[in-house]
Structures are given as C-alpha cells and as structure tokens.
Amino acid sequence: MSSMIQQISPPPTNPPLRNPAPVNQPVQLNQAPTPKPANSLPFNALARYEQTQKFLKDQILSVQNKSKNLKDTERTLLIQSIFALSTSLALVLVFIFFFFPLLIRFAGNLSNLAVFPQTDTIPPSVPTFAAPVEATQESSITLSGFGEPKSKVILVKNGSEAGNVVVGDSGEFNLEVNLDEGENKIAAYSVDLAKNESSMGKQYTVKFDQTPPEIDWQSPEENKVVKNLREQSVEVKGKVNESAKVYLNDQFISNSSDGSFDTQFMLKQGDNILTLKAVDVAQNETQVERTVSFKP
C-alpha cells in the first residue's frame, strides 16, 4: 500500500533561483577571456619565459659563431691548399732544372769510373763523316763527323788502323788523316765504354796526287804565221793525260772522256798569245803558251 502511495505522489518542484537576473538587464553572450599581460603572469611563468628567450638568443649566437668559424676554417684551408700547391710546383721545377741535371752528370761520372760491372751489350752507332774530297795535293786531310758520345772512333786506311779519336758530348769529332801516295781507302767504326764495336761505316776513296797533268798540244804549232784571211780562225787541238779541266786563255773548253779537246780561236792582227791550262781533280795544274801571228 505504501509503495502505491509513493508512485502517485506529485513530482518535486525546482528550487528558486538564487540570483535572478534583473528584468531590464540584457543577457550577455559567451565571450573569449581577455589575455592577461605578461606582467600579470605568475612569477614562475615569467621566469620560464625569460629563460626561454635567453636560450634562444644563446642558440642564435652559437649558430652565428659556428658559421663564422666555419668560413674562417674554409678560408684557412683554401690558403693552405694554395700554399701547398705552390710549394710543390716550386719543388718540382727546382728538381727538373737543378737536381735532375746533377743526377745525370753524377750517373755519367759513375759510368766513367766503371763503378758498376759492364752489362751493356748494345753496339754503338756507326760513325759518319762528311764525304772528303776525291783527290788532293795535300799530304793530309781532316775528317769531320758524328758518332756516339764518349765512344772511340777508329779510322781504317787501306785495311789498317790509321788513328782514333774520342767523340765529345755533342757527338761531333774531327780526325786528321795522313795520306799515302795514290788512292787511300778510308772507313771508320766505333767502340763504346763497354768495348762493344759497331759495324764498319761507309768507305771513301781519297787520291793523294801531286803530279800535274800533261798537255799534248797538237795544233797550232809554236810561232805559226797566218797570212790568209780564210785561216784567221785557227783550230786549237790537243789532249790531256788524265781527267782534268782545260782552259784556253781562261775560257773553259770541253774535252772528251779520253782527254782530247778541239776548239776554234779567232786571231787578231799581229801576234796572238794562246795559253792552254789543265787542272786535275787534285788541283794540280799545267800551263803552256804559244804565239801565233796573223799578218794578212
């Protein structure tokens, strides 16, 4: 019975408002809270804010200092690299132009002193010299040529050694040769410091001749007198006994392989002096004069 009474009992009424809003006061809408100034922050928050600002400033200064130090380091490394490169280049140039020639000279001196055992088995280059004259009236000639530096040039004349000379550093040599009467067959070979011999060089023949050529003057005869105008041009004819150049009054006239010559000479009024001259390869010469008169 009591439960039924509770079910039908009226609901409780709401309690009265504590501070009723005035009737004429407008209702205020919800607004964002106004931020408080920094000065109004609590002491702990203000201190943390200042510490944060100081930390950020310190970090910025640290980054700037590191950037500056990095630039200084890069500049220093660049200067050091340039200096090292310049120093290396200078050392290379000093080695090339100063120490390298000294090493070569020192090595050459060691080879001359024969400090090391001889292992060279390559023969030196064959000596060469300028072709000498074919014939001469001088008893000796000087040969000029080229060979391997420091090697010895051995001269061979008519099958026998006739002299030697050491080639200079430039590769040039000069060698005087005494000649025998007649033909001299001359050649040369080289011997290096290791006693290797080259092959024999080109052979030349030099004739030592002090005998002048002979002229067989066949016409006109000595003291001939020409009276006929038709004979004013006389025949000059003759022969030499060896290979030689023939001149008539200093004018060259040709001759055949057997030495014979034949030309014409126009006489002038009165006495005419005709001069024949023959010069052989050794520059020995013979000169003959004749007088031919033209009296028409």
C-alpha positions, 0 to 999 in steps of 0.5 A: 500500500505504501509503495502505491502511495509513493508512485502517485505522489506529485513530482518535486518542484525546482528550487528558486533561483538564487540570483535572478537576473534583473528584468531590464538587464540584457543577457550577455553572450559567451565571450573569449577571456581577455589575455592577461599581460605578461606582467600579470603572469605568475612569477614562475611563468615569467621566469620560464619565459625569460629563460626561454628567450635567453636560450634562444638568443644563446642558440642564435649566437652559437649558430652565428659563431659556428658559421663564422668559424666555419668560413674562417676554417674554409678560408684557412684551408683554401690558403693552405691548399694554395700554399701547398700547391705552390710549394710543390710546383716550386719543388718540382721545377727546382728538381727538373732544372737543378737536381735532375741535371746533377743526377745525370752528370753524377750517373755519367761520372759513375759510368766513367769510373766503371763503378758498376760491372759492364752489362751493356751489350748494345753496339754503338752507332756507326760513325759518319763523316762528311764525304772528303774530297776525291783527290788532293795535293795535300799530304793530309786531310781532316775528317769531320763527323758524328758518332756516339758520345764518349765512344772511340772512333777508329779510322781504317786506311787501306785495311789498317788502323790509321788513328782514333779519336774520342767523340765529345758530348755533342757527338761531333769529332774531327780526325786528321788523316795522313795520306799515302801516295795514290788512292787511300781507302778510308772507313771508320767504326766505333767502340763504346765504354763497354768495348762493344764495336759497331759495324764498319761505316761507309768507305771513301776513296781519297787520291793523294796526287801531286803530279800535274797533268800533261798537255799534248798540244797538237795544233797550232804549232809554236810561232805559226804565221797566218797570212790568209784571211780564210785561216784567221780562225785557227783550230786549237787541238790537243789532249790531256793525260788524265781527267782534268779541266782545260782552259784556253786563255781562261775560257773553259773548253770541253774535252772528251772522256779520253782527254782530247779537246778541239776548239776554234780561236779567232786571231787578231792582227799581229801576234796572238798569245794562246795559253792552254791550262789543265787542272786535275781533280787534285788541283794540280795544274799545267800551263803552256803558251804559244804565239801565233801571228796573223799578218794578212 
